[in-house]
Amino acid sequence: MTMCRIQILMLAMGAAIAFCPYSHAASESKLSQKPIPLQTEAYALFAVEDIQDYEALLMKLKAGAENAESPAGRVWQFLSPDLREEFLSIEGGGELERVVKYRMINGLNAVLRYPTFYDSASFSSVELPEELKAELESGLEGLGPVDATARNRELLRLSFPDEILESQVRPFPKRPRTLRIFGDDFLNHGNLQEGFKIPTGAVWQPSLFVFGTLRTAWQYEATGNRLPPITDVAGPPIQRGEAKVEELVTRLDLFFNLALTPTERLVLGLRPFDHNGNFNGYRWQTPNIVNKEDWYLRGDADVDQLFFEGDFGELFPGLDKNDTGVVDFGFSVGRQPFFFQEGIMISDNVDALGITRNNLLIGAAANIRSTFVWGWDELHRGVGVNNRKRDSAHLFALFNSIDFPKTTVDLDLAYINDDVTTRYLNNGAILREGGDQVNVGLSFVQRIGHINTAFRFNISERTSSADTIHSDSGQVFLAEASWTPPYGYDLVYSTLFVANDHYQSVARDPSTGGPLGRVGILFASPGIGFVGSPIENTTDHDSAGGAIGYQKFFDEQRKQVILELGGRTDFDGSDRGRLGIMARYQQAFKTRYVWSVDAYYVQREALDEKKGIRTEFVVQF
């Protein structure tokens, strides 16, 4: 056994159970003693430590009982009668009891919530910023309740500067404005449109929104693979050296969301800058062409997603006039995304019909959700170059999620029916494609003590007699764990996987990579350009491995650094051992922009090392 393989086995044993850092990084451990800084209304209200002189403030408030047209008098008018009576009974000159301080805080916070609290005559002696004064004089009824409360708090702080401090809690960031074409605002306050009644009896209030993600990445990778020499020339073969990739590529995921009701909507999704795993951009080098600079335009106008989803009970309210829930079945039909077992079983956009029953209560389960799916088109089977759309494939699946008091269990069953076909390649090779397959996925997600854990078992079984590249038998196991150290938000995570035989997913989009992308950032495919995952994320060999990493947060979670060590080894004697290290820096700008930088190095058995660097800028709208 080579040294690299020994290192990888030691890593896999030490990794134990694991966690995916980029999907659960914001989870908060019960061990953390630091208050969460982003709170919805906390910054707009008074906390006990915000009042630096309770006695002086109490005396000023009591004086307001005699002078109505003053800041103290205005506050006095809005205090509850019981609190005013209690304040009048308190003599000055002594330390207030703790319970009185809490009652004062609660009483003042109740006052802050009145949007009509401000009165220009009462606060004429207070010097206010022009912007705040304009908002107060125009009325706070047009603002949301949190914003209105925050304005009143600032008004009182300026009125009693010696007694009240600025809020010590960071305000909740404003939600980015939604790109609305027409209709009601998304998750905003104000009046709703009247709408219209459709023949089924449901009332529709159409609103059209546009949202999406624009990604632009520059990436360079020295693959460590040697290009075959050029032999069709006069003289000796021309040696071409190492295959490298350097490219500037772009991906746009664009969505149009037609919301008809809170439960019914029509979604159109486009990806105009890529096609079948190839992306628009400029490439200096590719694995197949060396020192060939050129623009590559690979976009298309194909529909990536187009589906309608809703609830039968809401769409046909007359079928259940007493609202007993007998027809409360959710449904979706059209080209829609499927992502089950965290992408291990299926990660693809499929033309399908799905019917869901939620809120089922059986035994000790707090909730059961069950979904039946029939998919008839746009199923992509295989991984990498063999990942192709199969027109003859049909999917039948039953996806179940069960919430117990301490554990969530997912049990997913899928059967794909597909004709076996033969394809002849230019080099004379023959590929047998398609074939039937059954997949079963079982996962358990829970906390064990202070550790977040997940265990995932997935099985694929080829049911066709023919041996094809798209159907196969195998098993894969993932164990995940994460822990937030005390007094902070950092994350320690680890991953262990074991794959047996040749596990095959039900369906995978060409840009998603293999089933092991969840193991860590070393195994995750970027999903843009020629560059794939630093370490192979396929399950086509008996193998084991894992990853362990640390995610460090800075600047109130606006910046983060991830450092990860990971590897894998195969047990079939193919010398495919891998051991790598990767660092990632991410930073958020405003509320729509994220910039990241990745650097990695991978040592490989029987091959040269792989190394790369990439940077990406993301715009969310």
Protein Blocks (a to p, Z undefined) as FASTA:
>chain_A
ZZklmmmmmmmmmnmpaddfklmmmpccfklmbdcfbdfklmmpccfklpmblklmmmmm
mmmmmmmbbfklmmmmmpcfklmmmmmmpcghiacdfklmmmmmmmmmmmmmpmklpcfk
lmmmpccdfklmmmmmnopklpcfklmmmmmmmmmmmmmmmlpccdfbdcdddddddddf
bdcdehiaddddebjadfkopacddddddddddddddddddehpacdddfkbghjdddeb
jaddddddddddddddddfbfkbccdddddfkbgehiacdddfbdfkbghiacdddfbdf
bdfbdcddddfklmmmmlmmnonopmmccddedjddddeehhlmpgcdddddddddehia
ehjbfbdcddddddfehiaedehjllccdfkbccdddddddddfkbccdddddddddddd
ddddfkopacdeejidddddddddddehjaccdddddddddfbfbdcfkbccdddddddd
ddddehiabdcdddddddehjaddfbdcfklopfklmnpmklpcghiajbdcfbacbffb
ccddddddddddeehhlaccdddddddddfehnopaccdddddddddehjlbccdddddd
dddehiacdddddddddddZZ
